[in-house]
Amino acid sequence: MQALAGEENRSLFVWITDVTPDSLGAPIAEMVDQGLRVIKHTLDREATPIG
């Protein structure tokens, strides 16, 4: 995982997952998708102005 500086006060989040054997690809993909949903939810909540 990497967080890189982007343009206009934004960031780029890069998450590369390399899995072997191929038979583990689908279960790992489900876990990565779930992790991305949690990260997005957390970042969206933190970005909401308070007050």
C-alpha positions as CSV (number, residue, x, y, z in Angstrom):
1,M,0.0,0.0,0.0
2,Q,1.1,3.5,-0.8
3,A,-0.3,6.9,-0.3
4,L,1.0,9.4,-2.8
5,A,0.7,13.1,-3.1
6,G,-1.8,14.1,-5.7
7,E,-2.9,17.3,-7.3
8,E,-5.1,20.0,-5.6
9,N,-4.7,18.7,-2.0
10,R,-5.7,15.2,-3.0
11,S,-3.9,11.9,-2.4
12,L,-3.6,8.7,-4.5
13,F,-3.9,5.4,-2.6
14,V,-2.3,2.5,-4.4
15,W,-2.9,-1.1,-3.2
16,I,-1.3,-3.9,-5.2
17,T,-2.1,-7.5,-4.2
18,D,-0.1,-10.3,-5.9
19,V,-1.4,-13.8,-5.0
20,T,-0.2,-17.2,-5.8
21,P,-1.5,-19.8,-6.3
22,D,-4.2,-18.6,-8.6
23,S,-6.8,-20.6,-6.7
24,L,-6.5,-18.1,-3.8
25,G,-7.2,-15.1,-6.1
26,A,-11.0,-15.0,-5.6
27,P,-11.0,-15.3,-1.8
28,I,-8.2,-12.8,-1.4
29,A,-10.0,-10.4,-3.9
30,E,-13.1,-10.5,-1.6
31,M,-11.0,-9.6,1.4
32,V,-9.3,-6.7,-0.5
33,D,-12.7,-5.4,-1.6
34,Q,-13.9,-5.5,2.0
35,G,-10.8,-3.7,3.1
36,L,-11.3,-1.0,0.4
37,R,-14.9,-0.4,1.6
38,V,-13.7,0.1,5.2
39,I,-10.9,2.4,4.1
40,K,-13.3,4.5,1.9
41,H,-15.9,4.6,4.7
42,T,-13.3,5.8,7.2
43,L,-11.8,8.4,4.9
44,D,-15.3,9.7,3.9
45,R,-16.2,10.0,7.5
46,E,-13.0,11.8,8.4
47,A,-13.4,14.2,5.5
48,T,-16.9,15.4,6.7
49,P,-16.6,18.9,8.2
50,I,-17.7,19.0,11.9
51,G,-20.0,21.8,13.0
